[in-house]
Amino acid sequence: MNDFDNREQEPKKKRKFRLFDTQREGKGVTKEQAAKEGTGLKRFFRLYRDNLGKLFSVNIMMVLGCLPLLFAILALSGTVSREFTAPASDVFPLIRAESVGQAASSPADLVVLAIDGLQTVERAPTFWTYFFFGLSGLTVFTFGFVNVGAAYVTRGIVMGDPVFPYSDFFYAIKRNWRQGMIYGVIDFIILALLGFDLYYLFTTARRIFDFFLLWTTVGVAMIYVFMRYYLYLQMVTFDLSIKKLLKNSLIFSILGLKRNILALLGTLFFVFLNIMCL
């Protein structure tokens, strides 16, 4: 922790003036301005407004860190798949097989063949489809890095420390690379499993027990999302094992339940706005 404390206390090096430099030092704030910042939502929106450029830079780095997911999107979009046409109806092969041995088809048979024989475009996976899916798997190893870097920068913004998004982002990754990579893999797998479980149970639930499993999974997913609010923040602040990080995050997620629910609702609201704007 000594190296970390020394690094935190070191004065930030001044940068030469650059017109498009997003990391140059600002004029700072006075004590009167700091006292007016307030707390709660008022302070949140003030910080959001004053640090919008820095948050934008962090988001760019997170997108670049998760860039391998682009290959999965390309594979799922069918860009590298092989297209072919096939009947849209599943019963067309049976109807066609019955009509092969007939000498002549009646008008009714022709109507059925015309309706069930309508063609649709299908896609078959190719080598590049599986190759792109494989490349997207690299996100498992970068997922923890981008979360560690983002947590460190946003923590500095909230605490009022001088923040240089790019250098601080990579400093946090360098300092926590081992723990960040290990838990990043675990985190990615847990999120993927919870997402798959929710989708599967939501689309297949028919019995009372199925709905019980669905809502139980929803509860577990919510608790884990709340835990993630604190997990990476602790990782960049304290020297704790992954077991203790999980334990503390679970405790904080329960103690701050009201605040966590409000944060989740805010996140869902902005996700909804983005979907509506597409």
Backbone as CSV, one residue per row, in Angstrom:
resi,resn,N_x,N_y,N_z,CA_x,CA_y,CA_z,C_x,C_y,C_z
1,MET,0.820,-1.216,0.000,0.000,0.000,0.000,0.855,1.269,0.000
2,ASN,2.141,1.170,0.418,2.996,2.347,0.471,3.193,2.956,-0.913
3,ASP,3.443,2.083,-1.899,3.616,2.575,-3.268,2.361,3.279,-3.756
4,PHE,1.229,2.706,-3.384,-0.051,3.293,-3.811,-0.254,4.662,-3.165
5,ASP,0.045,4.779,-1.838,-0.121,6.054,-1.145,0.808,7.112,-1.723
6,ASN,2.060,6.695,-2.009,3.005,7.639,-2.588,2.536,8.119,-3.951
7,ARG,1.986,7.179,-4.726,1.480,7.532,-6.064,0.310,8.507,-5.959
8,GLU,-0.546,8.309,-4.942,-1.691,9.193,-4.780,-1.255,10.602,-4.375
9,GLN,-0.143,10.702,-3.589,0.293,11.987,-3.071,1.198,12.732,-4.045
10,GLU,1.675,12.059,-5.077,2.548,12.707,-6.040,1.788,13.779,-6.808
11,PRO,2.365,14.975,-6.966,1.674,16.016,-7.747,1.602,15.624,-9.211
12,LYS,0.496,15.942,-9.819,0.312,15.648,-11.233,1.216,16.555,-12.068
13,LYS,1.870,15.999,-13.053,2.739,16.783,-13.917,1.901,17.663,-14.836
14,LYS,2.293,18.906,-14.919,1.583,19.810,-15.808,1.922,19.498,-17.256
15,ARG,0.926,19.620,-18.087,1.112,19.330,-19.496,1.181,20.636,-20.270
16,LYS,1.893,20.605,-21.365,1.947,21.764,-22.229,0.583,21.997,-22.857
17,PHE,0.322,23.248,-23.179,-0.982,23.587,-23.742,-1.189,22.903,-25.083
18,ARG,-2.329,22.238,-25.165,-2.735,21.617,-26.423,-4.202,21.931,-26.635
19,LEU,-4.544,22.292,-27.835,-5.901,22.733,-28.116,-6.919,21.644,-27.854
20,PHE,-6.574,20.390,-28.223,-7.524,19.290,-28.080,-7.134,18.346,-26.949
21,ASP,-6.354,18.805,-25.995,-5.928,17.969,-24.874,-7.033,17.944,-23.832
22,THR,-7.635,16.782,-23.614,-8.717,16.652,-22.632,-8.207,16.408,-21.229
23,GLN,-6.872,16.312,-21.048,-6.328,15.995,-19.739,-5.606,17.177,-19.087
24,ARG,-5.674,18.358,-19.680,-4.968,19.489,-19.093,-5.671,19.943,-17.813
25,GLU,-4.930,20.588,-16.923,-5.463,21.022,-15.647,-6.380,22.221,-15.830
26,GLY,-7.444,22.231,-15.044,-8.369,23.347,-15.096,-8.040,24.378,-14.032
27,LYS,-8.919,25.374,-13.888,-8.674,26.445,-12.925,-9.036,26.035,-11.506
28,GLY,-9.681,24.868,-11.343,-10.027,24.411,-10.006,-11.280,25.100,-9.492
29,VAL,-11.584,24.879,-8.222,-12.761,25.476,-7.605,-12.357,26.139,-6.301
30,THR,-13.116,27.137,-5.910,-12.874,27.816,-4.644,-13.566,27.067,-3.516
31,LYS,-13.265,27.454,-2.276,-13.905,26.816,-1.130,-15.405,27.082,-1.130
32,GLU,-15.786,28.284,-1.572,-17.211,28.609,-1.617,-17.946,27.726,-2.623
33,GLN,-17.309,27.497,-3.774,-17.926,26.628,-4.784,-18.023,25.197,-4.292
34,ALA,-16.982,24.743,-3.597,-16.999,23.380,-3.069,-18.089,23.211,-2.028
35,ALA,-18.331,24.257,-1.220,-19.362,24.166,-0.186,-20.758,24.135,-0.790
36,LYS,-20.913,24.720,-1.989,-22.219,24.760,-2.632,-22.545,23.495,-3.411
37,GLU,-21.609,22.584,-3.485,-21.844,21.384,-4.289,-23.003,20.561,-3.766
38,GLY,-23.188,20.560,-2.457,-24.301,19.825,-1.893,-24.061,18.330,-1.879
39,THR,-25.140,17.590,-1.672,-25.070,16.136,-1.607,-26.195,15.539,-2.440
40,GLY,-26.189,14.221,-2.524,-27.263,13.518,-3.202,-27.312,13.796,-4.689
41,LEU,-28.536,13.874,-5.220,-28.722,14.031,-6.658,-28.173,15.359,-7.169
42,LYS,-28.255,16.402,-6.328,-27.744,17.707,-6.748,-26.248,17.624,-7.040
43,ARG,-25.511,16.983,-6.146,-24.070,16.835,-6.348,-23.780,15.899,-7.516
44,PHE,-24.606,14.863,-7.681,-24.407,13.921,-8.785,-24.479,14.639,-10.131
45,PHE,-25.522,15.435,-10.326,-25.678,16.108,-11.614,-24.629,17.204,-11.801
46,ARG,-24.176,17.824,-10.708,-23.120,18.820,-10.823,-21.815,18.158,-11.262
47,LEU,-21.479,17.031,-10.635,-20.278,16.296,-11.028,-20.390,15.795,-12.462
48,TYR,-21.565,15.333,-12.823,-21.782,14.827,-14.183,-21.570,15.935,-15.209
49,ARG,-22.076,17.123,-14.908,-21.927,18.253,-15.837,-20.476,18.712,-15.937
50,ASP,-19.815,18.839,-14.792,-18.451,19.379,-14.782,-17.416,18.397,-15.319
51,ASN,-17.734,17.099,-15.317,-16.752,16.088,-15.730,-17.233,15.282,-16.925
52,LEU,-18.107,15.880,-17.724,-18.674,15.148,-18.856,-17.594,14.708,-19.838
53,GLY,-16.612,15.560,-20.087,-15.535,15.203,-21.013,-14.712,14.031,-20.517
54,LYS,-14.413,14.020,-19.221,-13.633,12.924,-18.650,-14.423,11.617,-18.688
55,LEU,-15.712,11.689,-18.367,-16.546,10.486,-18.419,-16.666,9.972,-19.849
56,PHE,-16.725,10.893,-20.798,-16.776,10.490,-22.205,-15.496,9.760,-22.595
57,SER,-14.352,10.257,-22.120,-13.070,9.599,-22.406,-13.026,8.200,-21.811
58,VAL,-13.539,8.058,-20.586,-13.570,6.739,-19.941,-14.442,5.776,-20.732
59,ASN,-15.584,6.261,-21.216,-16.468,5.402,-21.999,-15.820,4.965,-23.300
60,ILE,-15.055,5.849,-23.922,-14.345,5.477,-25.151,-13.366,4.346,-24.870
61,MET,-12.633,4.453,-23.759,-11.662,3.414,-23.420,-12.348,2.101,-23.064
62,MET,-13.529,2.174,-22.449,-14.269,0.951,-22.147,-14.746,0.273,-23.431
63,VAL,-15.195,1.085,-24.389,-15.628,0.523,-25.676,-14.456,-0.139,-26.388
64,LEU,-13.302,0.530,-26.378,-12.119,-0.050,-27.020,-11.678,-1.319,-26.304
65,GLY,-11.804,-1.348,-24.980,-11.425,-2.541,-24.229,-12.331,-3.725,-24.502
66,CYS,-13.592,-3.429,-24.817,-14.550,-4.505,-25.127,-14.756,-4.651,-26.633
67,LEU,-13.824,-4.137,-27.421,-13.955,-4.175,-28.880,-14.104,-5.584,-29.452
68,PRO,-13.512,-6.631,-28.835,-13.729,-7.979,-29.385,-15.196,-8.378,-29.499
69,LEU,-16.076,-7.743,-28.713,-17.506,-8.051,-28.835,-18.044,-7.682,-30.210
70,LEU,-17.349,-6.778,-30.900,-17.774,-6.403,-32.249,-17.777,-7.609,-33.178
71,PHE,-16.834,-8.526,-32.977,-16.788,-9.723,-33.818,-18.017,-10.605,-33.579
72,ALA,-18.479,-10.677,-32.331,-19.694,-11.446,-32.042,-20.906,-10.808,-32.706
73,ILE,-20.960,-9.479,-32.699,-22.069,-8.777,-33.347,-22.065,-9.039,-34.850
74,LEU,-20.881,-9.017,-35.452,-20.781,-9.313,-36.886,-21.209,-10.741,-37.187
75,ALA,-20.820,-11.683,-36.324,-21.196,-13.078,-36.541,-22.700,-13.270,-36.393
76,LEU,-23.298,-12.633,-35.388,-24.736,-12.770,-35.166,-25.550,-12.061,-36.246
77,SER,-24.998,-11.010,-36.834,-25.732,-10.274,-37.865,-25.821,-11.024,-39.185
78,GLY,-25.033,-12.083,-39.338,-25.064,-12.854,-40.571,-24.190,-12.293,-41.670
79,THR,-23.339,-11.327,-41.341,-22.482,-10.708,-42.352,-21.536,-11.713,-42.995
80,VAL,-21.043,-12.659,-42.209,-20.083,-13.641,-42.720,-20.732,-15.013,-42.907
81,SER,-22.063,-15.077,-42.865,-22.768,-16.347,-43.065,-23.101,-16.546,-44.542
82,ARG,-23.460,-17.757,-44.892,-23.837,-18.076,-46.269,-25.359,-18.060,-46.376
83,GLU,-25.888,-17.279,-47.293,-27.331,-17.138,-47.455,-27.864,-18.141,-48.471
84,PHE,-29.081,-18.632,-48.214,-29.783,-19.503,-49.154,-31.278,-19.346,-48.905
85,THR,-32.070,-19.755,-49.864,-33.523,-19.656,-49.736,-34.106,-21.012,-49.390
86,ALA,-35.190,-20.992,-48.622,-35.868,-22.217,-48.201,-37.325,-21.881,-47.928
87,PRO,-38.227,-22.878,-47.991,-39.635,-22.621,-47.691,-39.809,-22.116,-46.268
88,ALA,-40.669,-21.116,-46.105,-40.906,-20.565,-44.778,-41.729,-21.504,-43.908
89,SER,-42.564,-22.343,-44.518,-43.423,-23.254,-43.768,-42.697,-24.557,-43.452
90,ASP,-42.873,-25.033,-42.229,-42.249,-26.293,-41.825,-42.951,-27.512,-42.425
91,VAL,-44.206,-27.344,-42.847,-44.965,-28.487,-43.376,-44.825,-28.609,-44.894
92,PHE,-44.133,-27.678,-45.534,-44.010,-27.738,-46.990,-43.362,-29.033,-47.471
93,PRO,-42.286,-29.539,-46.850,-41.699,-30.800,-47.336,-42.697,-31.956,-47.344
94,LEU,-43.576,-32.036,-46.331,-44.569,-33.116,-46.287,-45.601,-32.956,-47.403
95,ILE,-46.070,-31.720,-47.592,-47.064,-31.482,-48.646,-46.468,-31.752,-50.020
96,ARG,-45.240,-31.347,-50.210,-44.578,-31.562,-51.493,-44.352,-33.044,-51.749
97,ALA,-44.021,-33.796,-50.723,-43.789,-35.236,-50.884,-45.072,-35.953,-51.274
98,GLU,-46.203,-35.530,-50.724,-47.474,-36.171,-51.062,-47.894,-35.870,-52.497
99,SER,-47.531,-34.688,-52.994,-47.980,-34.298,-54.335,-47.091,-34.843,-55.447
100,VAL,-45.933,-35.405,-55.104,-45.010,-35.885,-56.136,-45.603,-37.047,-56.914
101,GLY,-46.257,-37.982,-56.226,-46.771,-39.173,-56.898,-48.098,-38.970,-57.592
102,GLN,-48.716,-37.805,-57.455,-50.015,-37.560,-58.067,-49.846,-37.174,-59.538
103,ALA,-50.781,-37.682,-60.354,-50.718,-37.389,-61.791,-51.024,-35.925,-62.061
104,ALA,-52.004,-35.382,-61.343,-52.380,-33.982,-61.532,-52.801,-33.410,-60.194
105,SER,-52.540,-32.161,-60.007,-52.881,-31.503,-58.749,-54.173,-30.724,-58.923
106,SER,-55.008,-30.756,-57.905,-56.260,-30.010,-57.928,-55.981,-28.539,-57.640
107,PRO,-56.930,-27.658,-57.951,-56.732,-26.233,-57.626,-56.460,-25.996,-56.141
108,ALA,-57.117,-26.793,-55.287,-56.891,-26.635,-53.844,-55.456,-26.996,-53.474
109,ASP,-54.936,-28.072,-54.104,-53.548,-28.465,-53.828,-52.572,-27.377,-54.273
110,LEU,-52.852,-26.769,-55.409,-51.969,-25.712,-55.902,-51.963,-24.497,-54.973
111,VAL,-53.143,-24.187,-54.411,-53.220,-23.060,-53.468,-52.398,-23.352,-52.223
112,VAL,-52.518,-24.591,-51.708,-51.753,-24.977,-50.512,-50.258,-24.920,-50.798
113,LEU,-49.857,-25.434,-51.969,-48.440,-25.401,-52.334,-47.930,-23.964,-52.478
114,ALA,-48.788,-23.088,-53.016,-48.377,-21.696,-53.200,-48.192,-20.989,-51.859
115,ILE,-49.097,-21.279,-50.918,-49.014,-20.613,-49.607,-47.858,-21.160,-48.785
116,ASP,-47.789,-22.485,-48.669,-46.744,-23.097,-47.840,-45.390,-23.129,-48.536
117,GLY,-45.368,-22.825,-49.819,-44.098,-22.838,-50.535,-43.423,-21.489,-50.635
118,LEU,-43.953,-20.483,-49.921,-43.316,-19.170,-49.931,-41.891,-19.273,-49.394
119,GLN,-40.971,-18.610,-50.083,-39.553,-18.735,-49.746,-39.115,-17.644,-48.763
120,THR,-38.142,-17.978,-47.970,-37.521,-17.032,-47.045,-36.008,-17.201,-47.103
121,VAL,-35.297,-16.199,-46.667,-33.833,-16.230,-46.688,-33.324,-16.808,-45.372
122,GLU,-32.509,-17.829,-45.456,-31.877,-18.441,-44.287,-30.367,-18.232,-44.369
123,ARG,-29.722,-18.364,-43.238,-28.264,-18.192,-43.178,-27.631,-19.395,-42.502
124,ALA,-26.568,-19.871,-43.092,-25.823,-20.999,-42.532,-24.455,-20.504,-42.073
125,PRO,-24.001,-20.928,-40.894,-22.685,-20.480,-40.406,-21.554,-20.986,-41.284
126,THR,-20.517,-20.189,-41.384,-19.322,-20.551,-42.141,-18.126,-20.603,-41.192
127,PHE,-16.963,-20.864,-41.764,-15.742,-20.870,-40.952,-15.537,-19.533,-40.262
128,TRP,-15.802,-18.430,-40.984,-15.583,-17.101,-40.427,-16.566,-16.796,-39.307
129,THR,-17.746,-17.382,-39.361,-18.705,-17.192,-38.271,-18.132,-17.709,-36.960
130,TYR,-17.633,-18.943,-36.978,-17.056,-19.522,-35.765,-15.753,-18.818,-35.384
131,PHE,-14.996,-18.368,-36.381,-13.742,-17.664,-36.101,-14.013,-16.340,-35.389
132,PHE,-15.033,-15.614,-35.836,-15.380,-14.342,-35.201,-15.921,-14.560,-33.791
133,PHE,-16.693,-15.625,-33.609,-17.159,-15.944,-32.251,-15.968,-16.231,-31.333
134,GLY,-14.959,-16.908,-31.859,-13.767,-17.187,-31.070,-13.016,-15.921,-30.697
135,LEU,-12.896,-14.981,-31.650,-12.225,-13.716,-31.355,-12.982,-12.910,-30.306
136,SER,-14.306,-12.984,-30.339,-15.090,-12.233,-29.352,-14.854,-12.744,-27.937
137,GLY,-14.376,-13.989,-27.816,-14.082,-14.534,-26.494,-12.950,-13.825,-25.782
138,LEU,-12.155,-13.028,-26.512,-11.082,-12.261,-25.879,-11.631,-11.238,-24.894
139,THR,-12.910,-10.884,-25.037,-13.525,-9.938,-24.112,-13.492,-10.453,-22.683
140,VAL,-13.500,-11.768,-22.522,-13.449,-12.347,-21.179,-12.215,-11.860,-20.430
141,PHE,-11.107,-11.674,-21.136,-9.847,-11.300,-20.487,-9.683,-9.784,-20.356
142,THR,-10.390,-9.001,-21.157,-10.283,-7.541,-21.066,-11.394,-6.918,-20.232
143,PHE,-12.417,-7.696,-19.911,-13.588,-7.173,-19.209,-13.210,-6.615,-17.842
144,GLY,-12.386,-7.339,-17.103,-11.978,-6.873,-15.784,-11.110,-5.639,-15.851
145,PHE,-10.248,-5.548,-16.871,-9.351,-4.400,-17.004,-10.131,-3.093,-17.164
146,VAL,-11.120,-3.095,-18.053,-11.857,-1.857,-18.311,-12.688,-1.449,-17.094
147,ASN,-13.188,-2.417,-16.338,-13.944,-2.090,-15.131,-13.046,-1.515,-14.048
148,VAL,-11.837,-2.055,-13.923,-10.876,-1.537,-12.947,-10.492,-0.098,-13.296
149,GLY,-10.151,0.144,-14.557,-9.766,1.491,-14.967,-10.887,2.494,-14.794
150,ALA,-12.104,2.111,-15.171,-13.245,3.020,-15.047,-13.557,3.314,-13.584
151,ALA,-13.459,2.302,-12.723,-13.729,2.499,-11.295,-12.732,3.471,-10.679
152,TYR,-11.466,3.362,-11.070,-10.431,4.233,-10.507,-10.642,5.684,-10.930
153,VAL,-10.949,5.907,-12.190,-11.136,7.274,-12.684,-12.381,7.906,-12.070
154,THR,-13.494,7.184,-12.050,-14.729,7.739,-11.491,-14.604,7.965,-9.990
155,ARG,-13.854,7.126,-9.306,-13.612,7.352,-7.879,-12.878,8.667,-7.662
156,GLY,-11.871,8.931,-8.491,-11.146,10.188,-8.384,-12.029,11.390,-8.657
157,ILE,-12.949,11.261,-9.615,-13.867,12.357,-9.927,-14.769,12.656,-8.739
158,VAL,-15.326,11.616,-8.134,-16.235,11.797,-7.000,-15.503,12.366,-5.792
159,MET,-14.259,11.948,-5.565,-13.486,12.423,-4.420,-12.920,13.817,-4.641
160,GLY,-13.001,14.330,-5.863,-12.488,15.654,-6.143,-11.005,15.707,-6.401
161,ASP,-10.383,14.564,-6.683,-8.950,14.524,-6.967,-8.679,14.991,-8.398
162,PRO,-7.471,15.503,-8.661,-7.096,15.793,-10.055,-7.082,14.497,-10.862
163,VAL,-7.806,14.473,-11.938,-7.972,13.245,-12.719,-7.482,13.470,-14.141
164,PHE,-6.636,12.560,-14.594,-6.199,12.512,-15.988,-6.676,11.175,-16.547
165,PRO,-7.803,11.165,-17.266,-8.478,9.907,-17.617,-7.583,8.835,-18.210
166,TYR,-6.782,9.183,-19.207,-6.011,8.153,-19.903,-4.899,7.580,-19.028
167,SER,-4.100,8.444,-18.425,-2.987,7.944,-17.609,-3.490,7.229,-16.362
168,ASP,-4.534,7.767,-15.716,-5.073,7.118,-14.519,-5.733,5.787,-14.856
169,PHE,-6.382,5.735,-15.998,-7.048,4.501,-16.422,-6.039,3.362,-16.545
170,PHE,-4.944,3.621,-17.231,-3.951,2.565,-17.439,-3.091,2.331,-16.199
171,TYR,-2.953,3.350,-15.350,-2.248,3.133,-14.085,-3.004,2.132,-13.218
172,ALA,-4.334,2.283,-13.146,-5.141,1.365,-12.342,-5.054,-0.061,-12.882
173,ILE,-5.057,-0.201,-14.204,-4.941,-1.539,-14.797,-3.583,-2.147,-14.471
174,LYS,-2.531,-1.342,-14.577,-1.185,-1.843,-14.292,-1.058,-2.282,-12.839
175,ARG,-1.663,-1.538,-11.940,-1.546,-1.840,-10.517,-2.406,-3.036,-10.102
176,ASN,-3.539,-3.248,-10.778,-4.478,-4.309,-10.385,-4.684,-5.328,-11.492
177,TRP,-3.707,-5.521,-12.365,-3.938,-6.336,-13.559,-4.237,-7.788,-13.212
178,ARG,-3.538,-8.351,-12.217,-3.738,-9.771,-11.909,-5.133,-10.016,-11.328
179,GLN,-5.477,-9.271,-10.291,-6.789,-9.447,-9.673,-7.901,-9.004,-10.615
180,GLY,-7.650,-7.954,-11.390,-8.655,-7.490,-12.334,-8.952,-8.516,-13.410
181,MET,-7.916,-9.182,-13.922,-8.132,-10.181,-14.965,-8.843,-11.410,-14.406
182,ILE,-8.416,-11.875,-13.215,-9.021,-13.073,-12.628,-10.492,-12.839,-12.334
183,TYR,-10.780,-11.740,-11.634,-12.192,-11.527,-11.317,-12.978,-11.080,-12.546
184,GLY,-12.325,-10.452,-13.512,-13.027,-10.088,-14.737,-13.583,-11.303,-15.457
185,VAL,-12.810,-12.392,-15.477,-13.285,-13.644,-16.081,-14.476,-14.179,-15.296
186,ILE,-14.356,-14.185,-13.956,-15.454,-14.670,-13.110,-16.696,-13.807,-13.304
187,ASP,-16.506,-12.505,-13.316,-17.613,-11.564,-13.469,-18.317,-11.756,-14.805
188,PHE,-17.553,-11.893,-15.861,-18.131,-12.072,-17.196,-18.949,-13.359,-17.260
189,ILE,-18.421,-14.434,-16.689,-19.123,-15.721,-16.717,-20.419,-15.645,-15.915
190,ILE,-20.369,-15.010,-14.731,-21.573,-14.888,-13.904,-22.644,-14.084,-14.629
191,LEU,-22.261,-12.954,-15.226,-23.228,-12.131,-15.953,-23.815,-12.882,-17.148
192,ALA,-22.971,-13.641,-17.851,-23.457,-14.408,-19.003,-24.447,-15.486,-18.562
193,LEU,-24.138,-16.177,-17.470,-25.030,-17.228,-16.973,-26.352,-16.648,-16.492
194,LEU,-26.295,-15.538,-15.758,-27.531,-14.915,-15.287,-28.371,-14.422,-16.460
195,GLY,-27.725,-13.839,-17.466,-28.458,-13.380,-18.639,-29.120,-14.522,-19.388
196,PHE,-28.392,-15.636,-19.540,-28.961,-16.800,-20.223,-30.117,-17.387,-19.423
197,ASP,-29.951,-17.492,-18.103,-31.014,-18.043,-17.258,-32.274,-17.191,-17.333
198,LEU,-32.109,-15.877,-17.272,-33.273,-14.994,-17.337,-33.984,-15.123,-18.679
199,TYR,-33.226,-15.164,-19.763,-33.839,-15.294,-21.091,-34.551,-16.638,-21.235
200,TYR,-33.899,-17.707,-20.793,-34.479,-19.041,-20.942,-35.749,-19.186,-20.107
201,LEU,-35.693,-18.760,-18.840,-36.858,-18.906,-17.968,-37.995,-17.991,-18.406
202,PHE,-37.670,-16.804,-18.903,-38.708,-15.871,-19.338,-39.454,-16.391,-20.562
203,THR,-38.750,-17.084,-21.442,-39.369,-17.568,-22.683,-40.002,-18.949,-22.540
204,THR,-39.660,-19.696,-21.498,-40.168,-21.070,-21.371,-41.019,-21.296,-20.128
205,ALA,-41.139,-20.297,-19.256,-41.888,-20.495,-18.006,-43.365,-20.754,-18.303
206,ARG,-43.873,-21.872,-17.797,-45.272,-22.239,-17.974,-45.929,-22.638,-16.650
207,ARG,-45.169,-23.271,-15.780,-45.722,-23.754,-14.515,-45.376,-22.795,-13.381
208,ILE,-46.030,-23.020,-12.238,-45.783,-22.173,-11.070,-44.328,-22.270,-10.634
209,PHE,-43.775,-23.475,-10.674,-42.383,-23.662,-10.270,-41.433,-22.923,-11.208
210,ASP,-41.786,-22.874,-12.504,-40.957,-22.140,-13.463,-40.923,-20.647,-13.133
211,PHE,-42.090,-20.099,-12.777,-42.135,-18.681,-12.413,-41.413,-18.423,-11.094
212,PHE,-41.455,-19.403,-10.194,-40.689,-19.280,-8.948,-39.198,-19.194,-9.248
213,LEU,-38.719,-20.046,-10.150,-37.312,-20.001,-10.541,-36.975,-18.683,-11.237
214,LEU,-37.915,-18.194,-12.067,-37.681,-16.943,-12.789,-37.479,-15.779,-11.828
215,TRP,-38.391,-15.619,-10.879,-38.294,-14.488,-9.959,-37.155,-14.663,-8.966
216,THR,-36.816,-15.894,-8.649,-35.634,-16.123,-7.814,-34.372,-15.679,-8.547
217,THR,-34.297,-16.006,-9.836,-33.147,-15.589,-10.640,-33.096,-14.075,-10.783
218,VAL,-34.262,-13.441,-10.918,-34.308,-11.975,-10.979,-33.746,-11.370,-9.698
219,GLY,-34.129,-11.948,-8.548,-33.616,-11.456,-7.275,-32.112,-11.625,-7.151
220,VAL,-31.610,-12.798,-7.558,-30.164,-13.051,-7.503,-29.422,-12.088,-8.433
221,ALA,-29.976,-11.868,-9.625,-29.335,-10.959,-10.581,-29.285,-9.533,-10.035
222,MET,-30.360,-9.087,-9.380,-30.382,-7.744,-8.808,-29.329,-7.598,-7.718
223,ILE,-29.233,-8.589,-6.829,-28.240,-8.536,-5.755,-26.829,-8.491,-6.337
224,TYR,-26.594,-9.280,-7.376,-25.248,-9.291,-7.955,-24.930,-7.967,-8.647
225,VAL,-25.918,-7.371,-9.303,-25.705,-6.053,-9.910,-25.366,-5.030,-8.830
226,PHE,-26.062,-5.100,-7.691,-25.755,-4.202,-6.579,-24.339,-4.438,-6.063
227,MET,-23.926,-5.690,-5.997,-22.572,-6.003,-5.530,-21.516,-5.398,-6.442
228,ARG,-21.789,-5.370,-7.733,-20.818,-4.826,-8.688,-20.604,-3.326,-8.503
229,TYR,-21.579,-2.630,-7.887,-21.393,-1.214,-7.618,-20.200,-0.972,-6.695
230,TYR,-19.914,-1.939,-5.832,-18.884,-1.763,-4.808,-17.627,-2.587,-5.071
231,LEU,-17.722,-3.618,-5.876,-16.633,-4.582,-5.979,-15.373,-3.981,-6.597
232,TYR,-15.505,-3.416,-7.771,-14.322,-2.858,-8.433,-13.821,-1.605,-7.715
233,LEU,-14.724,-0.878,-7.059,-14.312,0.288,-6.287,-13.404,-0.120,-5.132
234,GLN,-13.749,-1.208,-4.447,-12.885,-1.717,-3.385,-11.565,-2.241,-3.948
235,MET,-11.623,-2.844,-5.114,-10.431,-3.441,-5.710,-9.353,-2.394,-5.985
236,VAL,-9.762,-1.188,-6.415,-8.784,-0.147,-6.728,-8.430,0.694,-5.509
237,THR,-9.099,0.450,-4.378,-8.857,1.252,-3.181,-8.113,0.484,-2.096
238,PHE,-8.466,-0.793,-1.905,-7.895,-1.589,-0.821,-7.192,-2.824,-1.374
239,ASP,-6.315,-3.368,-0.553,-5.604,-4.600,-0.899,-6.327,-5.767,-0.232
240,LEU,-7.368,-6.282,-0.892,-8.205,-7.344,-0.344,-8.235,-8.527,-1.295
241,SER,-8.478,-9.697,-0.728,-8.639,-10.894,-1.552,-10.004,-10.861,-2.235
242,ILE,-10.156,-11.678,-3.265,-11.433,-11.719,-3.983,-12.559,-12.172,-3.061
243,LYS,-12.266,-13.098,-2.156,-13.278,-13.576,-1.214,-13.789,-12.440,-0.341
244,LYS,-12.875,-11.608,0.171,-13.284,-10.490,1.011,-13.995,-9.414,0.196
245,LEU,-13.571,-9.240,-1.043,-14.257,-8.280,-1.906,-15.714,-8.674,-2.104
246,LEU,-15.949,-9.950,-2.353,-17.319,-10.437,-2.545,-18.132,-10.318,-1.263
247,LYS,-17.514,-10.657,-0.141,-18.212,-10.585,1.144,-18.613,-9.150,1.468
248,ASN,-17.671,-8.223,1.339,-17.974,-6.820,1.625,-19.009,-6.257,0.659
249,SER,-18.899,-6.628,-0.604,-19.853,-6.133,-1.602,-21.261,-6.629,-1.310
250,LEU,-21.381,-7.866,-0.856,-22.697,-8.399,-0.495,-23.282,-7.634,0.683
251,ILE,-22.448,-7.335,1.670,-22.919,-6.580,2.837,-23.365,-5.181,2.426
252,PHE,-22.555,-4.502,1.622,-22.898,-3.148,1.183,-24.146,-3.139,0.305
253,SER,-24.317,-4.173,-0.503,-25.489,-4.224,-1.387,-26.784,-4.331,-0.591
254,ILE,-26.720,-4.950,0.578,-27.906,-5.085,1.431,-28.107,-3.839,2.284
255,LEU,-27.014,-3.303,2.855,-27.123,-2.120,3.702,-27.588,-0.902,2.908
256,GLY,-27.138,-0.776,1.681,-27.531,0.365,0.848,-28.600,0.003,-0.160
257,LEU,-29.572,-0.799,0.253,-30.568,-1.336,-0.678,-31.361,-0.230,-1.373
258,LYS,-31.811,0.782,-0.611,-32.609,1.854,-1.216,-31.798,2.608,-2.266
259,ARG,-30.568,2.947,-1.907,-29.708,3.669,-2.845,-29.406,2.823,-4.079
260,ASN,-29.207,1.523,-3.875,-28.898,0.636,-4.995,-30.088,0.482,-5.936
261,ILE,-31.286,0.386,-5.365,-32.490,0.280,-6.197,-32.672,1.549,-7.022
262,LEU,-32.419,2.705,-6.396,-32.532,3.970,-7.121,-31.524,4.030,-8.264
263,ALA,-30.299,3.566,-8.013,-29.274,3.546,-9.066,-29.673,2.607,-10.195
264,LEU,-30.254,1.458,-9.850,-30.691,0.504,-10.871,-31.818,1.085,-11.715
265,LEU,-32.779,1.751,-11.065,-33.881,2.361,-11.804,-33.369,3.454,-12.741
266,GLY,-32.393,4.230,-12.273,-31.808,5.253,-13.136,-31.118,4.648,-14.341
267,THR,-30.400,3.547,-14.121,-29.722,2.864,-15.229,-30.731,2.328,-16.238
268,LEU,-31.785,1.682,-15.737,-32.816,1.139,-16.623,-33.524,2.245,-17.398
269,PHE,-33.703,3.395,-16.760,-34.356,4.522,-17.432,-33.531,4.998,-18.622
270,PHE,-32.212,5.146,-18.422,-31.360,5.603,-19.517,-31.227,4.535,-20.603
271,VAL,-31.246,3.263,-20.224,-31.246,2.192,-21.225,-32.519,2.263,-22.063
272,PHE,-33.650,2.509,-21.393,-34.929,2.638,-22.090,-34.898,3.810,-23.071
273,LEU,-34.321,4.939,-22.649,-34.225,6.098,-23.541,-33.383,5.784,-24.768
274,ASN,-32.280,5.062,-24.564,-31.427,4.701,-25.699,-32.157,3.792,-26.678
275,ILE,-32.934,2.837,-26.140,-33.688,1.923,-27.006,-34.748,2.688,-27.795
276,MET,-35.429,3.621,-27.144,-36.475,4.391,-27.809,-35.905,5.322,-28.879
277,CYS,-34.644,5.724,-28.719,-34.032,6.635,-29.692,-33.457,5.907,-30.899
278,LEU,-33.401,4.572,-30.860,-32.852,3.820,-31.988,-33.775,3.907,-33.202
